């Protein structure tokens, strides 16, 4: 059996009974079906339908199951990243570079750095104990990128 940390989107769920009569919940995710036998954990996951959740799972390849054991954090989707790719540049009748060019390469780079810091923070046990909201953690990540940029501009 292997234990693994994964990020999955909760797409749906169904309550079931095991052959032994034990109730559990199966969650449909972008990584396939995963089971959860802890009722409180399942209740929390049901409330996160449609969201991306960092979870620890136990995988048994032989028997073909994935069981969700714990929740590490929830990722808020950043709608602003969709706005980075807006402008299509054409050369004749063909799009250049796949047709999508970021409006501002520097902004895209800083967004990427802040996203990386945010993901590391959300996955860190120290930051998981923090009382900060996901939005506040993202603000901390942005401030760290600004601080680094200013330090290197001097």
Backbone as CSV, one residue per row, in Angstrom:
resi,resn,N_x,N_y,N_z,CA_x,CA_y,CA_z,C_x,C_y,C_z
1,UNK,0.850,-1.178,0.000,0.000,0.000,0.000,0.894,1.238,0.000
2,UNK,0.500,2.220,-0.787,1.268,3.458,-0.935,0.436,4.625,-0.419
3,UNK,1.066,5.536,0.305,0.413,6.766,0.736,0.944,7.895,-0.126
4,UNK,0.041,8.779,-0.540,0.412,9.815,-1.485,-0.403,11.081,-1.229
5,UNK,0.221,12.234,-1.462,-0.464,13.518,-1.377,-0.798,13.941,-2.804
6,UNK,-2.079,14.257,-3.066,-2.508,14.652,-4.409,-3.472,15.826,-4.329
7,UNK,-3.543,16.570,-5.412,-4.526,17.639,-5.556,-5.597,17.145,-6.515
8,UNK,-6.841,17.141,-6.064,-7.939,16.637,-6.887,-9.104,17.613,-6.872
9,UNK,-9.851,17.616,-7.966,-11.093,18.386,-8.023,-12.225,17.431,-7.648
10,UNK,-13.024,17.817,-6.649,-14.166,17.017,-6.231,-15.307,17.300,-7.213
11,UNK,-15.652,16.303,-8.030,-16.663,16.487,-9.074,-18.041,15.983,-8.660
12,UNK,-18.081,15.055,-7.730,-19.358,14.507,-7.275,-19.108,13.466,-6.214
13,UNK,-20.190,12.903,-5.678,-20.034,11.879,-4.649,-21.301,11.037,-4.562
14,UNK,-21.142,9.872,-3.937,-22.281,9.010,-3.673,-22.029,8.238,-2.384
15,UNK,-23.077,8.162,-1.553,-22.986,7.408,-0.308,-23.273,5.941,-0.615
16,UNK,-22.475,5.049,-0.002,-22.597,3.624,-0.276,-22.441,2.829,1.017
17,UNK,-22.708,1.533,0.918,-22.465,0.603,2.009,-21.467,-0.438,1.537
18,UNK,-20.434,-0.673,2.348,-19.456,-1.710,2.026,-20.119,-3.076,2.203
19,UNK,-19.504,-4.114,1.684,-20.023,-5.485,1.832,-20.184,-5.857,3.299
20,UNK,-19.377,-5.231,4.141,-19.435,-5.497,5.586,-20.535,-4.684,6.273
21,UNK,-21.226,-3.834,5.518,-22.284,-3.010,6.087,-21.818,-1.660,6.586
22,UNK,-20.541,-1.352,6.422,-19.980,-0.078,6.874,-20.313,1.008,5.842
23,UNK,-20.919,2.125,6.286,-21.207,3.211,5.345,-19.927,3.950,4.955
24,UNK,-19.866,4.387,3.690,-18.745,5.192,3.210,-19.227,6.062,2.062
25,UNK,-18.377,6.970,1.641,-18.712,7.850,0.528,-17.654,7.705,-0.546
26,UNK,-18.123,7.569,-1.789,-17.218,7.543,-2.938,-17.253,8.926,-3.570
27,UNK,-16.065,9.474,-3.840,-15.962,10.786,-4.455,-15.448,10.649,-5.875
28,UNK,-16.165,11.253,-6.817,-15.694,11.300,-8.192,-14.760,12.501,-8.281
29,UNK,-13.517,12.246,-8.731,-12.529,13.312,-8.853,-11.952,13.294,-10.259
30,UNK,-11.167,14.295,-10.579,-10.480,14.325,-11.865,-9.431,13.215,-11.956
31,UNK,-9.115,12.556,-10.840,-8.155,11.449,-10.795,-8.869,10.098,-10.681
32,UNK,-10.185,10.088,-10.855,-10.965,8.860,-10.731,-11.701,8.805,-9.400
33,UNK,-12.360,7.676,-9.144,-13.132,7.502,-7.917,-12.212,7.241,-6.735
34,UNK,-12.540,7.864,-5.589,-11.804,7.665,-4.343,-12.810,7.494,-3.222
35,UNK,-12.518,6.591,-2.302,-13.430,6.311,-1.191,-12.984,7.040,0.070
36,UNK,-13.959,7.284,0.952,-13.672,7.887,2.247,-14.556,7.192,3.276
37,UNK,-13.932,6.599,4.286,-14.654,5.838,5.296,-14.878,6.631,6.588
38,UNK,-14.302,7.821,6.697,-14.477,8.650,7.887,-15.603,9.642,7.639
39,UNK,-16.682,9.533,8.402,-17.889,10.324,8.132,-17.664,11.833,8.229
40,UNK,-16.903,12.288,9.227,-16.653,13.735,9.364,-15.838,14.271,8.185
41,UNK,-14.849,13.510,7.777,-14.025,13.893,6.631,-14.876,13.912,5.363
42,UNK,-15.715,12.910,5.190,-16.588,12.845,4.018,-17.544,14.037,3.986
43,UNK,-18.049,14.412,5.157,-18.967,15.556,5.249,-18.268,16.842,4.772
44,UNK,-17.010,17.031,5.206,-16.237,18.207,4.776,-16.008,18.178,3.271
45,UNK,-15.643,17.005,2.751,-15.375,16.884,1.310,-16.627,17.140,0.471
46,UNK,-17.778,16.726,0.959,-19.036,16.962,0.240,-19.269,18.467,0.063
47,UNK,-18.884,19.233,1.075,-19.037,20.687,1.012,-18.032,21.358,0.090
48,UNK,-17.073,20.598,-0.409,-16.030,21.158,-1.278,-16.230,20.757,-2.739
49,UNK,-17.421,20.290,-3.068,-17.712,19.875,-4.446,-17.416,21.026,-5.407
50,UNK,-16.687,20.707,-6.477,-16.320,21.698,-7.477,-14.998,22.391,-7.204
51,UNK,-14.403,22.124,-6.063,-13.155,22.781,-5.702,-11.976,21.821,-5.805
52,UNK,-10.780,22.397,-5.859,-9.553,21.604,-5.872,-9.081,21.474,-4.433
53,UNK,-8.852,20.227,-4.016,-8.514,19.932,-2.633,-7.222,19.117,-2.584
54,UNK,-6.329,19.479,-1.695,-5.120,18.697,-1.452,-5.466,17.649,-0.400
55,UNK,-5.285,16.356,-0.754,-5.635,15.263,0.153,-4.506,14.248,0.232
56,UNK,-4.467,13.522,1.333,-3.589,12.363,1.463,-4.441,11.140,1.190
57,UNK,-3.937,10.248,0.324,-4.688,9.047,-0.011,-3.823,7.808,0.200
58,UNK,-4.496,6.705,0.477,-3.843,5.404,0.540,-4.241,4.669,-0.729
59,UNK,-3.248,4.131,-1.432,-3.496,3.448,-2.704,-3.106,1.982,-2.563
60,UNK,-4.021,1.091,-2.932,-3.739,-0.332,-2.974,-3.912,-0.772,-4.427
61,UNK,-2.793,-0.861,-5.148,-2.821,-1.206,-6.575,-3.414,-2.593,-6.810
62,UNK,-3.072,-3.561,-5.928,-3.555,-4.930,-6.092,-5.071,-5.009,-6.065
63,UNK,-5.662,-4.358,-5.073,-7.119,-4.420,-4.926,-7.815,-3.291,-5.668
64,UNK,-7.040,-2.351,-6.184,-7.586,-1.284,-7.026,-8.417,-0.247,-6.298
65,UNK,-7.954,0.210,-5.135,-8.702,1.267,-4.474,-7.807,2.419,-4.051
66,UNK,-8.460,3.577,-3.902,-7.819,4.786,-3.395,-8.721,5.307,-2.280
67,UNK,-8.177,5.411,-1.079,-8.942,5.906,0.063,-8.403,7.253,0.520
68,UNK,-9.300,8.214,0.646,-8.919,9.541,1.147,-8.793,9.439,2.661
69,UNK,-7.625,9.872,3.176,-7.351,9.776,4.622,-7.445,11.121,5.336
70,UNK,-6.916,12.197,4.697,-6.938,13.525,5.322,-7.035,14.607,4.253
71,UNK,-7.477,15.782,4.670,-7.495,16.969,3.813,-6.344,17.858,4.254
72,UNK,-5.522,18.303,3.288,-4.410,19.203,3.596,-4.784,20.665,3.398
73,UNK,-5.639,20.943,2.435,-6.018,22.321,2.155,-6.901,22.397,0.932
74,UNK,-7.474,23.582,0.720,-8.356,23.832,-0.412,-7.755,24.961,-1.228
75,UNK,-7.733,24.785,-2.536,-7.193,25.801,-3.423,-8.319,26.646,-3.979
76,UNK,-8.149,27.953,-3.912,-9.098,28.859,-4.540,-8.620,29.095,-5.950
77,UNK,-9.535,28.967,-6.902,-9.149,29.192,-8.288,-8.942,30.676,-8.513
78,UNK,-7.873,31.007,-9.173,-7.532,32.392,-9.451,-8.048,32.753,-10.834
79,UNK,-9.187,33.407,-10.861,-9.809,33.787,-12.140,-8.946,34.782,-12.917
80,UNK,-8.067,35.527,-12.214,-7.246,36.528,-12.892,-6.249,35.880,-13.845
81,UNK,-5.861,34.621,-13.610,-4.915,33.957,-14.503,-5.514,33.758,-15.886
82,UNK,-6.841,33.653,-15.963,-7.484,33.493,-17.250,-7.343,34.760,-18.091
83,UNK,-7.177,35.901,-17.441,-7.077,37.164,-18.158,-5.694,37.397,-18.749
84,UNK,-4.701,36.619,-18.333,-3.351,36.808,-18.852,-3.303,36.494,-20.342
85,UNK,-4.023,35.472,-20.754,-3.979,35.031,-22.145,-5.199,35.565,-22.882
86,UNK,-5.062,36.740,-23.475,-6.204,37.332,-24.157,-5.923,37.700,-25.608
87,UNK,-4.716,38.055,-25.889,-4.411,38.634,-27.186,-3.905,37.562,-28.156
88,UNK,-4.529,37.448,-29.313,-4.099,36.497,-30.334,-3.291,37.260,-31.367
89,UNK,-2.060,36.809,-31.609,-1.185,37.464,-32.566,-1.133,36.606,-33.821
90,UNK,-1.403,37.227,-34.953,-1.459,36.500,-36.218,-0.336,36.961,-37.143
91,UNK,0.162,36.046,-37.957,1.082,36.364,-39.033,0.433,35.800,-40.290
92,UNK,-0.100,36.686,-41.079,-0.893,36.233,-42.210,-2.168,35.599,-41.676
93,UNK,-2.413,34.352,-42.057,-3.608,33.669,-41.571,-3.301,32.628,-40.497
94,UNK,-2.042,32.645,-39.957,-1.662,31.655,-38.947,-1.347,32.344,-37.623
95,UNK,-1.823,31.755,-36.519,-1.488,32.319,-35.217,-0.016,32.064,-34.877
96,UNK,0.630,33.041,-34.258,2.023,32.912,-33.832,2.040,32.329,-32.418
97,UNK,2.971,31.423,-32.147,3.163,30.863,-30.809,1.874,30.261,-30.258
98,UNK,1.180,29.506,-31.069,-0.067,28.895,-30.617,-1.219,29.878,-30.597
99,UNK,-0.978,31.111,-30.981,-2.035,32.103,-31.064,-2.305,32.851,-29.782
100,UNK,-1.702,32.428,-28.688,-1.974,33.090,-27.422,-0.676,33.665,-26.883
101,UNK,-0.687,34.951,-26.633,0.492,35.627,-26.118,0.079,36.412,-24.875
102,UNK,0.772,36.238,-23.768,0.421,37.010,-22.578,0.507,38.500,-22.864
103,UNK,-0.417,39.269,-22.297,-0.401,40.716,-22.494,0.873,41.316,-21.920
104,UNK,1.349,40.757,-20.831,2.521,41.313,-20.177,3.331,40.142,-19.617
105,UNK,4.458,39.833,-20.262,5.266,38.686,-19.836,5.763,38.835,-18.401
106,UNK,6.077,40.051,-17.976,6.559,40.272,-16.621,5.456,39.943,-15.608
107,UNK,4.250,40.390,-15.870,3.129,40.096,-14.981,2.913,38.597,-14.879
108,UNK,2.951,37.904,-16.001,2.763,36.450,-16.010,3.828,35.771,-15.156
109,UNK,5.039,36.260,-15.235,6.140,35.696,-14.466,5.898,35.895,-12.965
110,UNK,5.490,37.110,-12.561,5.244,37.386,-11.150,4.049,36.593,-10.630
111,UNK,3.017,36.441,-11.439,1.863,35.615,-11.052,2.319,34.189,-10.802
112,UNK,3.179,33.683,-11.664,3.688,32.322,-11.525,4.490,32.166,-10.228
113,UNK,5.343,33.144,-9.921,6.119,33.086,-8.682,5.200,33.094,-7.464
114,UNK,4.219,33.994,-7.468,3.295,34.092,-6.332,2.498,32.798,-6.182
115,UNK,2.088,32.212,-7.292,1.341,30.943,-7.262,2.204,29.842,-6.653
116,UNK,3.478,29.781,-7.054,4.377,28.763,-6.518,4.550,28.920,-5.005
117,UNK,4.723,30.153,-4.544,4.872,30.408,-3.114,3.592,30.026,-2.380
118,UNK,2.453,30.416,-2.945,1.156,30.104,-2.331,0.966,28.595,-2.191
119,UNK,1.263,27.846,-3.247,1.096,26.381,-3.210,2.010,25.762,-2.156
120,UNK,3.229,26.279,-2.035,4.149,25.771,-1.019,3.618,26.092,0.385
121,UNK,3.025,27.269,0.535,2.476,27.655,1.829,1.298,26.759,2.207
122,UNK,0.394,26.533,1.279,-0.799,25.729,1.559,-0.410,24.296,1.920
123,UNK,0.658,23.786,1.309,1.101,22.428,1.587,1.956,22.296,2.833
124,UNK,2.384,23.407,3.409,3.266,23.384,4.580,2.459,23.197,5.869
125,UNK,2.875,22.261,6.729,2.159,22.048,7.999,2.105,23.311,8.865
126,UNK,3.138,24.112,8.819,3.173,25.343,9.622,2.077,26.300,9.163
127,UNK,1.944,26.499,7.850,0.937,27.420,7.322,-0.471,26.852,7.430
128,UNK,-0.604,25.527,7.462,-1.934,24.924,7.612,-2.530,25.250,8.980
129,UNK,-1.658,25.426,9.981,-2.120,25.759,11.328,-2.440,27.250,11.461
130,UNK,-2.081,28.030,10.476,-2.283,29.476,10.512,-3.774,29.822,10.457
131,UNK,-4.127,30.931,11.073,-5.513,31.408,11.044,-5.820,32.223,9.793
132,UNK,-4.825,32.389,8.918,-5.031,33.182,7.705,-5.956,32.465,6.728
133,UNK,-6.791,33.232,6.024,-7.638,32.661,4.974,-6.768,32.407,3.749
134,UNK,-7.308,31.672,2.775,-6.574,31.418,1.536,-6.242,32.746,0.847
135,UNK,-7.163,33.673,0.885,-6.943,34.977,0.252,-5.794,35.726,0.944
136,UNK,-5.758,35.656,2.257,-4.684,36.321,3.006,-3.336,35.647,2.745
137,UNK,-3.330,34.323,2.611,-2.094,33.617,2.293,-1.596,34.028,0.910
138,UNK,-2.518,34.194,-0.036,-2.117,34.637,-1.374,-1.526,36.035,-1.307
139,UNK,-2.101,36.896,-0.470,-1.569,38.257,-0.315,-0.152,38.213,0.243
140,UNK,0.118,37.318,1.183,1.472,37.157,1.725,2.425,36.733,0.609
141,UNK,1.993,35.791,-0.231,2.824,35.331,-1.351,3.132,36.484,-2.300
142,UNK,2.139,37.298,-2.592,2.328,38.447,-3.487,3.317,39.435,-2.875
143,UNK,3.174,39.697,-1.580,4.084,40.617,-0.899,5.517,40.095,-0.921
144,UNK,5.690,38.782,-0.782,7.039,38.201,-0.840,7.662,38.383,-2.225
145,UNK,6.867,38.214,-3.275,7.371,38.414,-4.636,7.753,39.881,-4.839
146,UNK,6.902,40.801,-4.363,7.204,42.236,-4.472,8.500,42.570,-3.733
147,UNK,8.655,42.006,-2.532,9.867,42.250,-1.741,11.107,41.755,-2.488
148,UNK,11.040,40.578,-3.067,12.177,40.031,-3.804,12.475,40.895,-5.037
149,UNK,11.428,41.299,-5.766,11.622,42.125,-6.956,12.311,43.435,-6.588
150,UNK,11.833,44.100,-5.528,12.412,45.368,-5.104,13.864,45.207,-4.664
151,UNK,14.178,44.102,-4.000,15.546,43.847,-3.544,16.509,43.709,-4.716
152,UNK,16.049,43.078,-5.796,16.929,42.863,-6.949,16.963,44.066,-7.893
153,UNK,16.014,44.982,-7.765,16.018,46.176,-8.611,16.997,47.220,-8.109
154,UNK,17.420,47.115,-6.858,18.323,48.125,-6.253,19.729,47.943,-6.753
